[in-house]
Amino acid sequence: MITKLAESITAFLIRRSYAEIREKDIVCYGMEVIISTIVGWSMILIVGSVCGNVLYSTVFGVVFLILRSFTGEYRPVSMVSIVPSFAAEGQLI
């Protein structure tokens, strides 16, 4: 789903001449990362608010983001598997 959405956004950007056709793969990957980040943060905040731990969820997200930027990122074959695990980890900690 995220890949198809990223491909649609990339096609739109290419049609509007905001990106060139030779940059399609790079733009599509960037869109996937942006969309997965937005979905991940949204899930963390939604699950945190349902559980009553919005502050703890936000702190986890920030610490996780900092840690991930220094240690490298895990990129699965499918983005579907990483977003729910990110939200679940936030509530377990």
Phi, psi and omega in degrees: 000314180295321180295317179294320177296318178296321178294322178294316179296319179296317178298320177298315180295324178290319178298323180275003179066028173274342178219155180264157183297329180288343179263011187304312182296320181292315180295320180296317178296317178299319177296320178299317180295316180297313181295317180294327177292316179297315179295318179299312179296320178298315180295319179298316181290322178293311179295321177296321179288325177294321180275352180080024182233051182295318180297313180296322179295318179294317178297316177302313182301317180294314180295318179298319179297315179296314179299317181293328180289333179269334185256352183097162185251148170270120178244107180286170177296322179240135179289345182296328184280337186273327185294311178296326179292325177297316179293320180293319178298322179299326181274333179289326181279000000 
